């Protein structure tokens, strides 16, 4: 039996990841599962690959409102173990306020006046999130959106509580012959504000996986494409090994999520970071 082969690409930026996916690939256009396919827009999330590429480069503005509403509902239910600092708003600052951004407020950045964390709180100053953009073929685009929105809302709440959040997106797949490919790319460094439009596309729009990610897999050598079932099944979406999961990890989506499941996940992750949520059960 041949030994397992590992394909690993760690991109330095979203731009590098997207530019590689955008390279012309003509030899896969006739396969209904590839990044270029046009027969199943409901599966791929956009009518064409070019539409997905535009969203990847400019961001997905249509996803803002739902994400903002989820973040605001959550904020109203939380009681933190860390001190809640006074926030001042301006055109620049420590973090992007999603609610103000969606409402087109000109002063949509918040500055934390007091960022002191209680000495007995286990909350890390920098919280490293590792979020998979992978999903099984049976996952509905609406479910992918709910889960991605939950990840963005969680990052928003953590920053409001005085944490600095780093978001690394990844996709990891295992072929039916047990070979592994992993791509990683940064969505947010700890010293950057949350780019809501970019995060909305890469974490919450199914085209980020079924077009941009698939296109990157199609760029591999013929040898590596055969290893990873490209074109065809494109492997089975998998999660990172334990050592790479960071402080908060959201693995590959293998089944559909409801909004309640997403909310419960947010609450569990906040508690894992030392942020106390009022009540044993939180319902939305």
PyMOL commands that set and color helices and strands:
alter all, ss='L'
color gray80, all
select helices_A, chain A and resi 14-21+41-44+49-58+61-75+98-102+141-160+196-204+207-218+222-227+242-244+259-272
alter helices_A, ss='H'
color red, helices_A
select strands_A, chain A and resi 6-10+78-79+87-90+95-96+109-112+126-132+164-174+180-188+236-238+248-250+276-277
alter strands_A, ss='S'
color yellow, strands_A
deselect
rebuild
show_as cartoon
